[in-house]
Protein backbone atom coordinates (compact mmCIF):
# COMPACT_ATOMS: atom_id res chain seq x y z
CA UNK A 1 0.00 0.00 0.00
CA UNK A 2 1.44 3.37 -1.02
CA UNK A 3 1.76 5.82 1.83
CA UNK A 4 1.86 9.49 1.01
CA UNK A 5 3.59 11.65 3.59
CA UNK A 6 1.53 14.54 4.91
CA UNK A 7 3.27 17.93 4.86
CA UNK A 8 1.94 20.24 7.54
CA UNK A 9 2.46 23.97 6.98
CA UNK A 10 2.25 26.19 10.03
CA UNK A 11 2.45 30.00 9.73
CA UNK A 12 3.49 31.95 12.81
CA UNK A 13 2.45 35.55 13.45
CA UNK A 14 5.34 37.71 12.30
CA UNK A 15 5.76 39.62 15.57
CA UNK A 16 9.12 40.41 17.21
CA UNK A 17 10.18 37.37 19.22
CA UNK A 18 13.04 38.87 21.21
CA UNK A 19 10.66 40.69 23.60
CA UNK A 20 8.39 37.66 24.12
CA UNK A 21 9.37 35.32 26.94
CA UNK A 22 8.36 31.68 26.48
CA UNK A 23 7.90 30.25 29.97
CA UNK A 24 8.30 26.49 30.50
CA UNK A 25 8.35 24.26 33.56
CA UNK A 26 9.79 20.90 32.49
CA UNK A 27 13.25 19.58 31.64
CA UNK A 28 12.63 19.81 27.90
CA UNK A 29 11.68 22.43 25.34
CA UNK A 30 9.10 21.11 22.90
CA UNK A 31 7.89 22.61 19.62
CA UNK A 32 4.57 23.43 21.28
CA UNK A 33 6.42 25.63 23.82
CA UNK A 34 7.80 27.96 21.15
CA UNK A 35 5.33 27.66 18.26
CA UNK A 36 1.51 27.56 18.00
CA UNK A 37 1.28 23.91 16.96
CA UNK A 38 -1.04 21.27 18.38
CA UNK A 39 -1.40 17.50 18.47
CA UNK A 40 1.63 15.26 17.97
CA UNK A 41 3.62 18.15 16.53
CA UNK A 42 3.52 19.98 19.88
CA UNK A 43 5.45 17.14 21.53
CA UNK A 44 8.46 17.28 19.19
CA UNK A 45 11.58 17.87 21.29
CA UNK A 46 13.68 20.94 20.53
CA UNK A 47 16.32 20.50 23.26
CA UNK A 48 17.05 20.67 26.98
CA UNK A 49 15.51 23.41 29.09
CA UNK A 50 17.75 26.02 30.79
CA UNK A 51 18.44 25.74 34.55
CA UNK A 52 15.70 26.87 36.93
CA UNK A 53 15.10 30.60 36.79
CA UNK A 54 17.36 31.13 33.79
CA UNK A 55 16.69 32.14 30.19
CA UNK A 56 17.93 30.47 27.01
CA UNK A 57 18.10 32.16 23.59
CA UNK A 58 17.02 29.70 20.88
CA UNK A 59 18.17 30.20 17.29
CA UNK A 60 14.94 30.32 15.21
CA UNK A 61 16.78 28.72 12.28
CA UNK A 62 17.49 25.70 14.49
CA UNK A 63 13.82 25.47 15.50
CA UNK A 64 12.81 25.60 11.84
CA UNK A 65 15.28 22.82 10.95
CA UNK A 66 14.02 20.52 13.73
CA UNK A 67 10.42 21.08 12.62
CA UNK A 68 11.33 20.43 8.97
CA UNK A 69 12.90 17.05 9.85
CA UNK A 70 9.51 16.06 11.27
CA UNK A 71 7.51 17.20 8.22
CA UNK A 72 6.48 20.59 9.57
CA UNK A 73 7.35 23.86 7.86
CA UNK A 74 7.45 26.95 10.08
CA UNK A 75 7.36 30.46 8.63
CA UNK A 76 8.98 32.53 11.36
CA UNK A 77 11.34 35.54 11.45
CA UNK A 78 14.96 34.38 11.56
CA UNK A 79 16.55 37.65 12.70
CA UNK A 80 15.44 37.50 16.35
CA UNK A 81 16.17 34.76 18.93
CA UNK A 82 13.37 32.94 20.71
CA UNK A 83 13.79 33.55 24.45
CA UNK A 84 12.82 30.60 26.66
CA UNK A 85 12.64 31.03 30.44
CA UNK A 86 12.34 28.17 32.88
CA UNK A 87 10.14 29.01 35.83
CA UNK A 88 11.92 29.05 39.19
CA UNK A 89 9.91 26.90 41.55
CA UNK A 90 11.83 28.09 44.63
CA UNK A 91 12.05 25.33 47.23
CA UNK A 92 9.62 23.10 45.36
CA UNK A 93 11.08 19.92 43.79
CA UNK A 94 12.17 20.12 40.18
CA UNK A 95 9.41 19.36 37.70
CA UNK A 96 9.46 16.02 35.91
CA UNK A 97 10.14 15.76 32.21
CA UNK A 98 7.20 16.90 30.11
CA UNK A 99 7.16 13.69 28.09
CA UNK A 100 5.90 10.71 30.19
CA UNK A 101 8.20 8.34 28.31
CA UNK A 102 11.22 10.04 29.92
CA UNK A 103 9.98 10.40 33.51
CA UNK A 104 11.76 7.26 34.67
CA UNK A 105 15.11 8.49 33.32
CA UNK A 106 17.35 11.15 34.92
CA UNK A 107 17.38 14.48 33.12
CA UNK A 108 20.56 15.29 31.17
CA UNK A 109 23.01 17.53 33.03
CA UNK A 110 23.14 20.23 30.36
CA UNK A 111 24.47 23.52 31.67
CA UNK A 112 25.36 22.05 35.05
CA UNK A 113 26.93 24.58 37.40
CA UNK A 114 28.96 21.98 39.38
CA UNK A 115 31.12 20.98 36.42
CA UNK A 116 29.56 17.52 36.08
CA UNK A 117 29.67 16.10 32.53
CA UNK A 118 26.49 16.03 30.49
CA UNK A 119 24.69 12.72 30.19
CA UNK A 120 24.64 10.80 26.92
CA UNK A 121 21.88 9.09 24.96
CA UNK A 122 21.32 5.35 25.18
CA UNK A 123 18.63 3.06 23.79
CA UNK A 124 15.85 2.60 26.33
CA UNK A 125 14.74 -0.65 24.68
CA UNK A 126 15.78 -3.03 21.92
CA UNK A 127 15.29 -1.60 18.43
CA UNK A 128 15.22 -3.45 15.12
CA UNK A 129 17.15 -2.63 11.97
CA UNK A 130 15.31 0.02 9.94
CA UNK A 131 13.28 1.29 12.92
CA UNK A 132 12.45 5.00 13.01
CA UNK A 133 13.41 6.31 16.45
CA UNK A 134 10.86 7.95 18.72
CA UNK A 135 11.22 9.54 22.14
CA UNK A 136 10.22 6.25 23.82
CA UNK A 137 13.26 4.51 22.26
CA UNK A 138 15.78 6.83 23.98
CA UNK A 139 17.10 7.16 27.51
CA UNK A 140 20.01 8.73 29.39
CA UNK A 141 23.15 7.46 31.09
CA UNK A 142 26.33 8.85 32.61
CA UNK A 143 29.28 8.91 30.17
CA UNK A 144 31.13 6.32 32.25
CA UNK A 145 28.18 3.92 31.99
CA UNK A 146 27.78 4.42 28.23
CA UNK A 147 31.50 3.67 27.73
CA UNK A 148 31.70 5.35 24.35
CA UNK A 149 32.96 8.92 23.88
CA UNK A 150 31.11 9.16 20.55
CA UNK A 151 27.66 8.73 22.10
CA UNK A 152 25.21 11.48 21.14
CA UNK A 153 24.16 14.07 23.71
CA UNK A 154 21.45 15.87 21.69
CA UNK A 155 18.16 13.95 21.21
CA UNK A 156 17.25 16.03 18.16
CA UNK A 157 20.10 14.31 16.29
CA UNK A 158 18.48 10.91 16.87
CA UNK A 159 14.71 11.46 16.88
CA UNK A 160 13.15 10.55 13.53
CA UNK A 161 16.33 8.87 12.29
CA UNK A 162 16.43 5.22 11.18
CA UNK A 163 18.69 2.52 12.62
CA UNK A 164 21.18 0.82 10.32
CA UNK A 165 21.24 -2.36 12.43
CA UNK A 166 19.53 -4.03 15.36
CA UNK A 167 20.59 -2.45 18.67
CA UNK A 168 20.15 -3.52 22.29
CA UNK A 169 18.73 -1.67 25.26
CA UNK A 170 21.46 0.20 27.15
CA UNK A 171 23.75 0.66 24.13
CA UNK A 172 24.93 4.22 23.48
CA UNK A 173 23.31 6.03 20.56
CA UNK A 174 25.98 6.62 17.90
CA UNK A 175 25.64 8.73 14.77
CA UNK A 176 27.30 5.95 12.76
CA UNK A 177 24.37 3.63 13.60
CA UNK A 178 21.73 6.05 12.29
CA UNK A 179 20.66 7.33 8.88
CA UNK A 180 17.92 9.36 7.29
CA UNK A 181 14.65 7.36 7.22
CA UNK A 182 14.06 5.33 4.06
CA UNK A 183 11.16 6.45 1.87
CA UNK A 184 11.60 3.46 -0.45
CA UNK A 185 12.41 -0.04 0.82
CA UNK A 186 13.79 -3.08 -0.96
CA UNK A 187 11.12 -5.49 -2.14
CA UNK A 188 8.22 -3.09 -1.57
CA UNK A 189 5.94 -1.67 -4.25
CA UNK A 190 6.54 1.94 -5.20
CA UNK A 191 4.87 4.46 -7.47
CA UNK A 192 7.33 5.03 -10.32
CA UNK A 193 6.92 8.49 -11.84
CA UNK A 194 8.38 9.33 -15.27
CA UNK A 195 8.88 13.09 -15.69
CA UNK A 196 9.66 14.46 -19.16
CA UNK A 197 9.17 18.02 -20.44
CA UNK A 198 6.22 18.74 -18.20
CA UNK A 199 4.55 15.35 -18.75
CA UNK A 200 4.11 12.78 -16.00
CA UNK A 201 3.55 9.04 -16.40
CA UNK A 202 2.98 6.85 -13.36
CA UNK A 203 3.39 3.07 -13.21
CA UNK A 204 3.88 0.50 -10.49
CA UNK A 205 7.35 -0.71 -9.60
CA UNK A 206 9.27 -2.79 -7.06
CA UNK A 207 12.23 -1.25 -5.25
CA UNK A 208 15.51 -3.13 -5.57
CA UNK A 209 17.04 -1.35 -2.56
CA UNK A 210 16.45 1.15 0.24
CA UNK A 211 16.66 4.90 -0.33
CA UNK A 212 16.12 8.04 1.73
CA UNK A 213 14.82 11.28 0.21
CA UNK A 214 16.99 12.39 -2.71
CA UNK A 215 18.93 9.12 -2.90
CA UNK A 216 19.15 6.98 -6.03
CA UNK A 217 17.49 3.57 -6.15
CA UNK A 218 17.00 0.86 -8.75
CA UNK A 219 13.32 0.10 -9.42
CA UNK A 220 11.80 -2.72 -11.47
CA UNK A 221 9.08 -1.36 -13.76
CA UNK A 222 6.40 -4.07 -13.44
CA UNK A 223 4.83 -3.02 -16.75
CA UNK A 224 7.94 -3.11 -18.98
CA UNK A 225 9.82 -5.63 -16.80
CA UNK A 226 12.87 -3.35 -17.02
CA UNK A 227 14.94 -2.01 -14.14
CA UNK A 228 15.51 1.76 -14.12
CA UNK A 229 17.41 4.28 -12.00
CA UNK A 230 15.13 6.55 -9.98
CA UNK A 231 15.31 9.01 -7.08
CA UNK A 232 13.26 8.63 -3.88
CA UNK A 233 10.93 11.65 -3.62
CA UNK A 234 8.37 10.75 -0.95
CA UNK A 235 7.08 7.78 1.00
CA UNK A 236 6.68 5.02 -1.60
CA UNK A 237 7.35 7.33 -4.58
CA UNK A 238 10.40 7.42 -6.88
CA UNK A 239 10.93 9.64 -9.93
CA UNK A 240 12.72 8.95 -13.23
CA UNK A 241 13.73 12.14 -15.03
CA UNK A 242 13.71 12.19 -18.83
CA UNK A 243 15.15 15.46 -20.09
N, C-alpha and C positions, 0 to 999 in steps of 0.2 A: 504494500500500500504506500503510495507516494505521500510524503508529509511535506507540507509547505510551511516554512517558517514564517511566523507572524512578526512583522516589524511594527513596533509601537513607537509613535512619534509624540513626544511630550514637549509643549512649548511653555517656557517659564516667562513670567512677567519681567520685562526688561527694566527692572528698577535697580538702583545702586545696591550692591550686596555688601560693600565694606562696612556700612553703618548698621546693617541688620545682624543681630546676634542670634545664632541658632543654638538654643539651649537643649542639652541632652542630659540623661541621667545614667545611662548604662556604660559598659566597658567598650562598646563599639559604636561607630558612626555608620548608620545605614543610609541608603539613598533616600528613604522617606524622611530622614532628619533634615536633609539639605535641599530637597526638591519636592514639589507637589505631585508625587506619584502615589498610587494606591495599589492594593493587592499584593501579589508576589513581588512586584518590582520594588515595593517599599522596603522589603527585607534584604535587598542586595547589600552586602557589606562594602563599605568604602575604606575603612581602616580602623585603627585603634583610637579610642577617645583620649583626649588630653587628661592629665592628672586632675584630681578634684579641685574645683575653683579656678582652674586655668583655662586659657583660650588658645585654640589652635587655628592657624590660617590655612585653609585648604585651597590648593590650586584648582580653579574651576576647570582647567583643561584636563586635569587628572580625573575629576569627577565625570566629565564628559566621556573620557576614554573607558572608564570602568562601566558606565552605563551602556556604551556602544558594544562592549564585549558580550553583554547580556541581551542584545537585541533592542536596546532602547536608545533613541536619539534625543538628546537634550539640546535645546536652543537657548543658551544662556550667555550673558556677557563674559568675556574671557579676560577683561582688563582689571577686574577687581577680585580680590580673594574672598572666599566664603569663610566667615568667622564662626567658629564653633566653640561654645563655652560649656564646660561640664559643671553642672550645679554642685556647689559645695554643701554637703549634707551635715557639716559640723561634726558632732560626736556620733551621729548615726552610722551604722555599718555601711560599708560600700555596697552599692547596688549590684545585683547580679547581672550577668550578661543579658542583653535584650533578647537574644535568640535562645529559646529553650534548649536547643540541641547542644549548646556550649555551657550550660549551667554547671555541669558536673566537672568541667575542666577549669584549672586555674587560669586567670586572665594573663595575657602576655605582659612582661615587665617592660613595656615601651616607655621611654622617658623616665625611668626610675631615678630617683634622687640619691639613692644609696650606692650607686655604682654597680648594682647587680646586672649581669648580662641579660639581654632580652631572651625570652623563650623562643623555641623554634617549633615549626609545624611538624606533626606526625599524623599518621593515618589512625583514625579512631576506630576503624573496623576494617576487615578484609575487603579489598576492592578487586574486581576482575579486570582483565585486559580490555581496553576500549571503553571503560566506564567513564562517564562525565561526572566530575567531582561536584558535590554539593557541600553545604556547610556541615551537614551531619556526618560526612566522611572524614572531617578534619578535627584534630585535637592539638593539645600543646604539651610540651615537655621541656625540661631544663636541657641546655646544650650538652651537659655531661651525660645525660640519659640518652639523648638522641645519638651521640657518638658519631656525628658526621658534621664537619664544619661547613659543608655545602647545603645543609638543610635550609629550606626557605623560612623566612620570618614574616612575610607579608601574605596574608590569606588571599588578597586580590590577585596574586600571581598564580594561584592554584584553582580558585573557584571557576567552574565552567570549563576547565581544561580536561583533556582526555588522557587516561593512563596508557602508556605504551606496553605495559606488562602487568601481570597479576602481582599485587602487593599485599603484605600482611599488616595486620593491626600492630601499631607501635613502631613501624618503620618510619624513618624521617622522610619528609616530602622533599624530593629533589627535582630540580628543573629538568634534569636529563631524563627523568621518568615520565614527563608530561609532554603533551603536544596539543596543538589546536584541534578542537573536536572535528571528527570526520563528518562531512555532509553526504558523502557517497561511500558505501562499504562493499567490499568484495563479495560477489555472489548475489547481491541484492538487485532488484529491478530499479532502474532509473528512467527518468524522462530525458531522452536525448534530443536536444534542440539544435537544429541546423540553422545558422544565421548567415544570410548572404544578401548584401545590397538591399537591406531593409525588409527582406522576406524571411519568414520563419517557418520551419517545418519541424514538427514534433513526432517522434516515433519512440517505441519502447526499446530499452536496451538493458544489458546486464553488466554491471561493473566488474572489471577484472582486477580491481585493487581498491584500496582505501584512499581517500583524498579529502583534505580540508579545503576551505574556501580559497579559490584561486590556484589550487594545485592541479597538475595534469593527471589524467587517469585514462587508462585504456577501457573502452566500452564496446561490448559486442552488440551491434545493431541486429535485433532479432528479426527484422524484416528482410534485410539484405544478406544476413549471416556474415557480415564483414566486421572486423574489429577496427575501430577508429580512435584517434587521440582526441580527447575532450578536456574541458576545464570545469571543475566543480563550481557551481554558481550558488546553489541553495540546497536545502535538504532534499536529497533525491533527484536533483536536477543537474545535468551537465550539458555544456554548450560546445558545439563544433563550429568554428568560424570559417567561412568560405568567402574570402575577399575577391 
